[in-house]
Amino acid sequence: MKLEGKVALVTGSSQGIGQAIAVRLAREGADIVINYRSNPEGAENTLAKVQAADY
């Protein structure tokens, strides 16, 4: 895993491109900080996807 031991802060990660980036970085081994402004349901959805991507 390329990013194992790294932490990524992904702003706007509750939807769209930000969510896709967060999931991809998680698949590469990074620990993810999920950040959102007004979409807590989307952030929870991102969290579930990140946790599923974490091998």
PDB file of N, H, CA, C and O in Angstrom:
ATOM      1  N   MET A   1       0.842  -1.175   0.000  1.00  0.00           N
ATOM      2  CA  MET A   1       0.000   0.000   0.000  1.00  0.00           C
ATOM      3  C   MET A   1       0.890   1.243   0.000  1.00  0.00           C
ATOM      4  O   MET A   1       1.735   1.418   0.878  1.00  0.00           O
ATOM      5  N   LYS A   2       0.692   2.068  -0.963  1.00  0.00           N
ATOM      6  H   LYS A   2       0.006   1.926  -1.676  1.00  0.00           H
ATOM      7  CA  LYS A   2       1.548   3.227  -1.173  1.00  0.00           C
ATOM      8  C   LYS A   2       1.489   4.249  -0.048  1.00  0.00           C
ATOM      9  O   LYS A   2       2.509   4.851   0.286  1.00  0.00           O
ATOM     10  N   LEU A   3       0.335   4.453   0.533  1.00  0.00           N
ATOM     11  H   LEU A   3      -0.494   3.964   0.261  1.00  0.00           H
ATOM     12  CA  LEU A   3       0.147   5.536   1.496  1.00  0.00           C
ATOM     13  C   LEU A   3       0.021   5.061   2.936  1.00  0.00           C
ATOM     14  O   LEU A   3      -0.431   5.818   3.795  1.00  0.00           O
ATOM     15  N   GLU A   4       0.404   3.842   3.211  1.00  0.00           N
ATOM     16  H   GLU A   4       0.771   3.226   2.513  1.00  0.00           H
ATOM     17  CA  GLU A   4       0.305   3.316   4.565  1.00  0.00           C
ATOM     18  C   GLU A   4       1.123   4.181   5.522  1.00  0.00           C
ATOM     19  O   GLU A   4       2.275   4.512   5.244  1.00  0.00           O
ATOM     20  N   GLY A   5       0.510   4.545   6.658  1.00  0.00           N
ATOM     21  H   GLY A   5      -0.427   4.276   6.884  1.00  0.00           H
ATOM     22  CA  GLY A   5       1.170   5.392   7.636  1.00  0.00           C
ATOM     23  C   GLY A   5       0.980   6.878   7.394  1.00  0.00           C
ATOM     24  O   GLY A   5       1.460   7.699   8.176  1.00  0.00           O
ATOM     25  N   LYS A   6       0.289   7.234   6.326  1.00  0.00           N
ATOM     26  H   LYS A   6      -0.102   6.568   5.691  1.00  0.00           H
ATOM     27  CA  LYS A   6       0.018   8.642   5.998  1.00  0.00           C
ATOM     28  C   LYS A   6      -1.419   8.986   6.376  1.00  0.00           C
ATOM     29  O   LYS A   6      -2.289   8.118   6.432  1.00  0.00           O
ATOM     30  N   VAL A   7      -1.649  10.277   6.635  1.00  0.00           N
ATOM     31  H   VAL A   7      -0.942  10.982   6.589  1.00  0.00           H
ATOM     32  CA  VAL A   7      -2.984  10.774   6.953  1.00  0.00           C
ATOM     33  C   VAL A   7      -3.379  11.775   5.878  1.00  0.00           C
ATOM     34  O   VAL A   7      -2.584  12.639   5.509  1.00  0.00           O
ATOM     35  N   ALA A   8      -4.611  11.661   5.373  1.00  0.00           N
ATOM     36  H   ALA A   8      -5.257  10.959   5.673  1.00  0.00           H
ATOM     37  CA  ALA A   8      -5.117  12.582   4.362  1.00  0.00           C
ATOM     38  C   ALA A   8      -6.357  13.296   4.882  1.00  0.00           C
ATOM     39  O   ALA A   8      -7.316  12.655   5.311  1.00  0.00           O
ATOM     40  N   LEU A   9      -6.334  14.618   4.842  1.00  0.00           N
ATOM     41  H   LEU A   9      -5.555  15.139   4.493  1.00  0.00           H
ATOM     42  CA  LEU A   9      -7.504  15.433   5.164  1.00  0.00           C
ATOM     43  C   LEU A   9      -8.161  15.783   3.839  1.00  0.00           C
ATOM     44  O   LEU A   9      -7.577  16.495   3.022  1.00  0.00           O
ATOM     45  N   VAL A  10      -9.363  15.290   3.625  1.00  0.00           N
ATOM     46  H   VAL A  10      -9.837  14.712   4.289  1.00  0.00           H
ATOM     47  CA  VAL A  10     -10.070  15.519   2.368  1.00  0.00           C
ATOM     48  C   VAL A  10     -11.247  16.444   2.647  1.00  0.00           C
ATOM     49  O   VAL A  10     -12.254  16.027   3.219  1.00  0.00           O
ATOM     50  N   THR A  11     -11.115  17.698   2.240  1.00  0.00           N
ATOM     51  H   THR A  11     -10.297  18.037   1.775  1.00  0.00           H
ATOM     52  CA  THR A  11     -12.209  18.647   2.449  1.00  0.00           C
ATOM     53  C   THR A  11     -13.308  18.372   1.420  1.00  0.00           C
ATOM     54  O   THR A  11     -13.039  17.985   0.283  1.00  0.00           O
ATOM     55  N   GLY A  12     -14.524  18.581   1.844  1.00  0.00           N
ATOM     56  H   GLY A  12     -14.742  18.896   2.768  1.00  0.00           H
ATOM     57  CA  GLY A  12     -15.662  18.335   0.954  1.00  0.00           C
ATOM     58  C   GLY A  12     -15.842  16.862   0.627  1.00  0.00           C
ATOM     59  O   GLY A  12     -16.290  16.516  -0.465  1.00  0.00           O
ATOM     60  N   SER A  13     -15.496  15.999   1.563  1.00  0.00           N
ATOM     61  H   SER A  13     -15.131  16.280   2.451  1.00  0.00           H
ATOM     62  CA  SER A  13     -15.516  14.566   1.268  1.00  0.00           C
ATOM     63  C   SER A  13     -16.864  13.902   1.494  1.00  0.00           C
ATOM     64  O   SER A  13     -16.952  12.675   1.506  1.00  0.00           O
ATOM     65  N   SER A  14     -17.913  14.693   1.674  1.00  0.00           N
ATOM     66  H   SER A  14     -17.841  15.690   1.664  1.00  0.00           H
ATOM     67  CA  SER A  14     -19.227  14.095   1.890  1.00  0.00           C
ATOM     68  C   SER A  14     -19.967  13.799   0.592  1.00  0.00           C
ATOM     69  O   SER A  14     -21.053  13.219   0.614  1.00  0.00           O
ATOM     70  N   GLN A  15     -19.382  14.196  -0.546  1.00  0.00           N
ATOM     71  H   GLN A  15     -18.500  14.667  -0.564  1.00  0.00           H
ATOM     72  CA  GLN A  15     -20.059  13.939  -1.815  1.00  0.00           C
ATOM     73  C   GLN A  15     -19.106  14.119  -2.989  1.00  0.00           C
ATOM     74  O   GLN A  15     -18.024  14.689  -2.850  1.00  0.00           O
ATOM     75  N   GLY A  16     -19.517  13.638  -4.114  1.00  0.00           N
ATOM     76  H   GLY A  16     -20.396  13.175  -4.228  1.00  0.00           H
ATOM     77  CA  GLY A  16     -18.844  13.893  -5.374  1.00  0.00           C
ATOM     78  C   GLY A  16     -17.368  13.533  -5.431  1.00  0.00           C
ATOM     79  O   GLY A  16     -16.948  12.464  -4.987  1.00  0.00           O
ATOM     80  N   ILE A  17     -16.595  14.453  -5.991  1.00  0.00           N
ATOM     81  H   ILE A  17     -16.936  15.321  -6.352  1.00  0.00           H
ATOM     82  CA  ILE A  17     -15.171  14.229  -6.193  1.00  0.00           C
ATOM     83  C   ILE A  17     -14.449  14.037  -4.864  1.00  0.00           C
ATOM     84  O   ILE A  17     -13.576  13.176  -4.759  1.00  0.00           O
ATOM     85  N   GLY A  18     -14.799  14.822  -3.851  1.00  0.00           N
ATOM     86  H   GLY A  18     -15.509  15.521  -3.937  1.00  0.00           H
ATOM     87  CA  GLY A  18     -14.159  14.684  -2.543  1.00  0.00           C
ATOM     88  C   GLY A  18     -14.357  13.303  -1.955  1.00  0.00           C
ATOM     89  O   GLY A  18     -13.432  12.730  -1.379  1.00  0.00           O
ATOM     90  N   GLN A  19     -15.560  12.765  -2.098  1.00  0.00           N
ATOM     91  H   GLN A  19     -16.311  13.231  -2.567  1.00  0.00           H
ATOM     92  CA  GLN A  19     -15.845  11.417  -1.600  1.00  0.00           C
ATOM     93  C   GLN A  19     -15.021  10.389  -2.360  1.00  0.00           C
ATOM     94  O   GLN A  19     -14.443   9.486  -1.755  1.00  0.00           O
ATOM     95  N   ALA A  20     -14.964  10.518  -3.667  1.00  0.00           N
ATOM     96  H   ALA A  20     -15.433  11.251  -4.158  1.00  0.00           H
ATOM     97  CA  ALA A  20     -14.200   9.571  -4.478  1.00  0.00           C
ATOM     98  C   ALA A  20     -12.715   9.614  -4.117  1.00  0.00           C
ATOM     99  O   ALA A  20     -12.060   8.573  -4.060  1.00  0.00           O
ATOM    100  N   ILE A  21     -12.190  10.799  -3.878  1.00  0.00           N
ATOM    101  H   ILE A  21     -12.722  11.644  -3.925  1.00  0.00           H
ATOM    102  CA  ILE A  21     -10.782  10.931  -3.497  1.00  0.00           C
ATOM    103  C   ILE A  21     -10.536  10.267  -2.147  1.00  0.00           C
ATOM    104  O   ILE A  21      -9.544   9.558  -1.976  1.00  0.00           O
ATOM    105  N   ALA A  22     -11.429  10.492  -1.190  1.00  0.00           N
ATOM    106  H   ALA A  22     -12.234  11.069  -1.329  1.00  0.00           H
ATOM    107  CA  ALA A  22     -11.269   9.899   0.137  1.00  0.00           C
ATOM    108  C   ALA A  22     -11.250   8.379   0.060  1.00  0.00           C
ATOM    109  O   ALA A  22     -10.422   7.732   0.701  1.00  0.00           O
ATOM    110  N   VAL A  23     -12.152   7.814  -0.717  1.00  0.00           N
ATOM    111  H   VAL A  23     -12.825   8.340  -1.237  1.00  0.00           H
ATOM    112  CA  VAL A  23     -12.222   6.355  -0.854  1.00  0.00           C
ATOM    113  C   VAL A  23     -10.965   5.831  -1.540  1.00  0.00           C
ATOM    114  O   VAL A  23     -10.410   4.815  -1.122  1.00  0.00           O
ATOM    115  N   ARG A  24     -10.519   6.503  -2.574  1.00  0.00           N
ATOM    116  H   ARG A  24     -10.970   7.329  -2.914  1.00  0.00           H
ATOM    117  CA  ARG A  24      -9.314   6.061  -3.299  1.00  0.00           C
ATOM    118  C   ARG A  24      -8.081   6.099  -2.388  1.00  0.00           C
ATOM    119  O   ARG A  24      -7.280   5.163  -2.380  1.00  0.00           O
ATOM    120  N   LEU A  25      -7.936   7.180  -1.628  1.00  0.00           N
ATOM    121  H   LEU A  25      -8.587   7.940  -1.634  1.00  0.00           H
ATOM    122  CA  LEU A  25      -6.796   7.284  -0.717  1.00  0.00           C
ATOM    123  C   LEU A  25      -6.850   6.199   0.356  1.00  0.00           C
ATOM    124  O   LEU A  25      -5.816   5.665   0.756  1.00  0.00           O
ATOM    125  N   ALA A  26      -8.044   5.879   0.816  1.00  0.00           N
ATOM    126  H   ALA A  26      -8.884   6.313   0.492  1.00  0.00           H
ATOM    127  CA  ALA A  26      -8.194   4.797   1.798  1.00  0.00           C
ATOM    128  C   ALA A  26      -7.761   3.469   1.193  1.00  0.00           C
ATOM    129  O   ALA A  26      -7.110   2.664   1.860  1.00  0.00           O
ATOM    130  N   ARG A  27      -8.116   3.236  -0.061  1.00  0.00           N
ATOM    131  H   ARG A  27      -8.644   3.890  -0.603  1.00  0.00           H
ATOM    132  CA  ARG A  27      -7.703   2.000  -0.731  1.00  0.00           C
ATOM    133  C   ARG A  27      -6.186   1.916  -0.872  1.00  0.00           C
ATOM    134  O   ARG A  27      -5.617   0.825  -0.915  1.00  0.00           O
ATOM    135  N   GLU A  28      -5.541   3.072  -0.943  1.00  0.00           N
ATOM    136  H   GLU A  28      -6.004   3.958  -0.908  1.00  0.00           H
ATOM    137  CA  GLU A  28      -4.083   3.109  -1.054  1.00  0.00           C
ATOM    138  C   GLU A  28      -3.405   3.026   0.312  1.00  0.00           C
ATOM    139  O   GLU A  28      -2.177   3.028   0.398  1.00  0.00           O
ATOM    140  N   GLY A  29      -4.211   2.953   1.391  1.00  0.00           N
ATOM    141  H   GLY A  29      -5.208   2.951   1.321  1.00  0.00           H
ATOM    142  CA  GLY A  29      -3.653   2.724   2.714  1.00  0.00           C
ATOM    143  C   GLY A  29      -3.620   3.920   3.642  1.00  0.00           C
ATOM    144  O   GLY A  29      -3.196   3.785   4.790  1.00  0.00           O
ATOM    145  N   ALA A  30      -4.053   5.087   3.188  1.00  0.00           N
ATOM    146  H   ALA A  30      -4.397   5.197   2.255  1.00  0.00           H
ATOM    147  CA  ALA A  30      -4.021   6.286   4.024  1.00  0.00           C
ATOM    148  C   ALA A  30      -5.130   6.256   5.072  1.00  0.00           C
ATOM    149  O   ALA A  30      -6.198   5.686   4.849  1.00  0.00           O
ATOM    150  N   ASP A  31      -4.861   6.876   6.213  1.00  0.00           N
ATOM    151  H   ASP A  31      -3.994   7.340   6.394  1.00  0.00           H
ATOM    152  CA  ASP A  31      -5.905   7.143   7.196  1.00  0.00           C
ATOM    153  C   ASP A  31      -6.591   8.430   6.741  1.00  0.00           C
ATOM    154  O   ASP A  31      -5.918   9.386   6.357  1.00  0.00           O
ATOM    155  N   ILE A  32      -7.909   8.462   6.781  1.00  0.00           N
ATOM    156  H   ILE A  32      -8.456   7.686   7.093  1.00  0.00           H
ATOM    157  CA  ILE A  32      -8.670   9.563   6.198  1.00  0.00           C
ATOM    158  C   ILE A  32      -9.356  10.396   7.271  1.00  0.00           C
ATOM    159  O   ILE A  32      -9.953   9.863   8.206  1.00  0.00           O
ATOM    160  N   VAL A  33      -9.258  11.716   7.120  1.00  0.00           N
ATOM    161  H   VAL A  33      -8.773  12.150   6.361  1.00  0.00           H
ATOM    162  CA  VAL A  33     -10.039  12.654   7.920  1.00  0.00           C
ATOM    163  C   VAL A  33     -11.147  13.159   7.007  1.00  0.00           C
ATOM    164  O   VAL A  33     -10.875  13.804   5.994  1.00  0.00           O
ATOM    165  N   ILE A  34     -12.393  12.869   7.362  1.00  0.00           N
ATOM    166  H   ILE A  34     -12.614  12.346   8.185  1.00  0.00           H
ATOM    167  CA  ILE A  34     -13.540  13.270   6.554  1.00  0.00           C
ATOM    168  C   ILE A  34     -14.006  14.641   7.024  1.00  0.00           C
ATOM    169  O   ILE A  34     -14.250  14.855   8.211  1.00  0.00           O
ATOM    170  N   ASN A  35     -14.125  15.565   6.076  1.00  0.00           N
ATOM    171  H   ASN A  35     -13.927  15.391   5.111  1.00  0.00           H
ATOM    172  CA  ASN A  35     -14.532  16.930   6.384  1.00  0.00           C
ATOM    173  C   ASN A  35     -15.737  17.287   5.522  1.00  0.00           C
ATOM    174  O   ASN A  35     -15.777  16.980   4.331  1.00  0.00           O
ATOM    175  N   TYR A  36     -16.718  17.940   6.142  1.00  0.00           N
ATOM    176  H   TYR A  36     -16.685  18.189   7.110  1.00  0.00           H
ATOM    177  CA  TYR A  36     -17.890  18.378   5.386  1.00  0.00           C
ATOM    178  C   TYR A  36     -18.434  19.649   6.015  1.00  0.00           C
ATOM    179  O   TYR A  36     -18.138  19.957   7.170  1.00  0.00           O
ATOM    180  N   ARG A  37     -19.222  20.376   5.257  1.00  0.00           N
ATOM    181  H   ARG A  37     -19.463  20.126   4.319  1.00  0.00           H
ATOM    182  CA  ARG A  37     -19.808  21.609   5.766  1.00  0.00           C
ATOM    183  C   ARG A  37     -21.280  21.455   6.116  1.00  0.00           C
ATOM    184  O   ARG A  37     -21.712  21.909   7.175  1.00  0.00           O
ATOM    185  N   SER A  38     -22.055  20.821   5.243  1.00  0.00           N
ATOM    186  H   SER A  38     -21.703  20.452   4.383  1.00  0.00           H
ATOM    187  CA  SER A  38     -23.499  20.812   5.488  1.00  0.00           C
ATOM    188  C   SER A  38     -24.192  19.513   5.083  1.00  0.00           C
ATOM    189  O   SER A  38     -25.404  19.501   4.871  1.00  0.00           O
ATOM    190  N   ASN A  39     -23.440  18.426   4.975  1.00  0.00           N
ATOM    191  H   ASN A  39     -22.455  18.435   5.148  1.00  0.00           H
ATOM    192  CA  ASN A  39     -24.057  17.177   4.541  1.00  0.00           C
ATOM    193  C   ASN A  39     -23.617  16.028   5.455  1.00  0.00           C
ATOM    194  O   ASN A  39     -22.812  15.190   5.050  1.00  0.00           O
ATOM    195  N   PRO A  40     -24.141  15.986   6.686  1.00  0.00           N
ATOM    196  CA  PRO A  40     -23.711  14.928   7.603  1.00  0.00           C
ATOM    197  C   PRO A  40     -24.067  13.519   7.117  1.00  0.00           C
ATOM    198  O   PRO A  40     -23.334  12.568   7.389  1.00  0.00           O
ATOM    199  N   GLU A  41     -25.179  13.380   6.407  1.00  0.00           N
ATOM    200  H   GLU A  41     -25.775  14.152   6.186  1.00  0.00           H
ATOM    201  CA  GLU A  41     -25.541  12.061   5.890  1.00  0.00           C
ATOM    202  C   GLU A  41     -24.527  11.600   4.852  1.00  0.00           C
ATOM    203  O   GLU A  41     -24.150  10.428   4.815  1.00  0.00           O
ATOM    204  N   GLY A  42     -24.092  12.523   4.016  1.00  0.00           N
ATOM    205  H   GLY A  42     -24.398  13.475   4.045  1.00  0.00           H
ATOM    206  CA  GLY A  42     -23.067  12.196   3.021  1.00  0.00           C
ATOM    207  C   GLY A  42     -21.752  11.829   3.677  1.00  0.00           C
ATOM    208  O   GLY A  42     -21.047  10.935   3.208  1.00  0.00           O
ATOM    209  N   ALA A  43     -21.415  12.521   4.771  1.00  0.00           N
ATOM    210  H   ALA A  43     -21.987  13.247   5.152  1.00  0.00           H
ATOM    211  CA  ALA A  43     -20.182  12.203   5.498  1.00  0.00           C
ATOM    212  C   ALA A  43     -20.257  10.808   6.097  1.00  0.00           C
ATOM    213  O   ALA A  43     -19.265  10.078   6.093  1.00  0.00           O
ATOM    214  N   GLU A  44     -21.418  10.430   6.611  1.00  0.00           N
ATOM    215  H   GLU A  44     -22.223  11.023   6.614  1.00  0.00           H
ATOM    216  CA  GLU A  44     -21.594   9.072   7.142  1.00  0.00           C
ATOM    217  C   GLU A  44     -21.462   8.040   6.024  1.00  0.00           C
ATOM    218  O   GLU A  44     -20.894   6.966   6.224  1.00  0.00           O
ATOM    219  N   ASN A  45     -21.987   8.374   4.854  1.00  0.00           N
ATOM    220  H   ASN A  45     -22.448   9.246   4.692  1.00  0.00           H
ATOM    221  CA  ASN A  45     -21.873   7.490   3.703  1.00  0.00           C
ATOM    222  C   ASN A  45     -20.405   7.338   3.283  1.00  0.00           C
ATOM    223  O   ASN A  45     -19.951   6.238   2.970  1.00  0.00           O
ATOM    224  N   THR A  46     -19.682   8.441   3.282  1.00  0.00           N
ATOM    225  H   THR A  46     -20.051   9.334   3.536  1.00  0.00           H
ATOM    226  CA  THR A  46     -18.252   8.393   2.969  1.00  0.00           C
ATOM    227  C   THR A  46     -17.512   7.543   3.988  1.00  0.00           C
ATOM    228  O   THR A  46     -16.651   6.743   3.622  1.00  0.00           O
ATOM    229  N   LEU A  47     -17.842   7.710   5.265  1.00  0.00           N
ATOM    230  H   LEU A  47     -18.542   8.359   5.562  1.00  0.00           H
ATOM    231  CA  LEU A  47     -17.208   6.920   6.315  1.00  0.00           C
ATOM    232  C   LEU A  47     -17.409   5.426   6.063  1.00  0.00           C
ATOM    233  O   LEU A  47     -16.465   4.644   6.176  1.00  0.00           O
ATOM    234  N   ALA A  48     -18.626   5.032   5.724  1.00  0.00           N
ATOM    235  H   ALA A  48     -19.393   5.667   5.632  1.00  0.00           H
ATOM    236  CA  ALA A  48     -18.906   3.619   5.458  1.00  0.00           C
ATOM    237  C   ALA A  48     -18.083   3.116   4.277  1.00  0.00           C
ATOM    238  O   ALA A  48     -17.562   2.002   4.312  1.00  0.00           O
ATOM    239  N   LYS A  49     -17.967   3.927   3.240  1.00  0.00           N
ATOM    240  H   LYS A  49     -18.390   4.832   3.211  1.00  0.00           H
ATOM    241  CA  LYS A  49     -17.188   3.526   2.060  1.00  0.00           C
ATOM    242  C   LYS A  49     -15.700   3.442   2.379  1.00  0.00           C
ATOM    243  O   LYS A  49     -15.010   2.538   1.908  1.00  0.00           O
ATOM    244  N   VAL A  50     -15.207   4.385   3.178  1.00  0.00           N
ATOM    245  H   VAL A  50     -15.768   5.119   3.560  1.00  0.00           H
ATOM    246  CA  VAL A  50     -13.791   4.366   3.576  1.00  0.00           C
ATOM    247  C   VAL A  50     -13.495   3.142   4.429  1.00  0.00           C
ATOM    248  O   VAL A  50     -12.472   2.483   4.246  1.00  0.00           O
ATOM    249  N   GLN A  51     -14.386   2.842   5.355  1.00  0.00           N
ATOM    250  H   GLN A  51     -15.218   3.378   5.504  1.00  0.00           H
ATOM    251  CA  GLN A  51     -14.171   1.670   6.208  1.00  0.00           C
ATOM    252  C   GLN A  51     -14.222   0.380   5.386  1.00  0.00           C
ATOM    253  O   GLN A  51     -13.474  -0.556   5.667  1.00  0.00           O
ATOM    254  N   ALA A  52     -15.081   0.320   4.389  1.00  0.00           N
ATOM    255  H   ALA A  52     -15.688   1.081   4.160  1.00  0.00           H
ATOM    256  CA  ALA A  52     -15.158  -0.861   3.515  1.00  0.00           C
ATOM    257  C   ALA A  52     -13.916  -0.984   2.641  1.00  0.00           C
ATOM    258  O   ALA A  52     -13.512  -2.092   2.288  1.00  0.00           O
ATOM    259  N   ALA A  53     -13.309   0.145   2.290  1.00  0.00           N
ATOM    260  H   ALA A  53     -13.637   1.045   2.577  1.00  0.00           H
ATOM    261  CA  ALA A  53     -12.117   0.138   1.434  1.00  0.00           C
ATOM    262  C   ALA A  53     -10.866  -0.206   2.216  1.00  0.00           C
ATOM    263  O   ALA A  53      -9.860  -0.604   1.629  1.00  0.00           O
ATOM    264  N   ASP A  54     -10.912  -0.059   3.532  1.00  0.00           N
ATOM    265  H   ASP A  54     -11.729   0.265   4.008  1.00  0.00           H
ATOM    266  CA  ASP A  54      -9.746  -0.309   4.384  1.00  0.00           C
ATOM    267  C   ASP A  54      -9.519  -1.807   4.511  1.00  0.00           C
ATOM    268  O   ASP A  54     -10.308  -2.514   5.138  1.00  0.00           O
ATOM    269  N   TYR A  55      -8.466  -2.271   3.927  1.00  0.00           N
ATOM    270  H   TYR A  55      -7.825  -1.697   3.418  1.00  0.00           H
ATOM    271  CA  TYR A  55      -8.179  -3.712   3.939  1.00  0.00           C
ATOM    272  C   TYR A  55      -7.414  -4.086   5.151  1.00  0.00           C
ATOM    273  O   TYR A  55      -7.082  -5.257   5.334  1.00  0.00           O
TER     274      TYR A  55
END
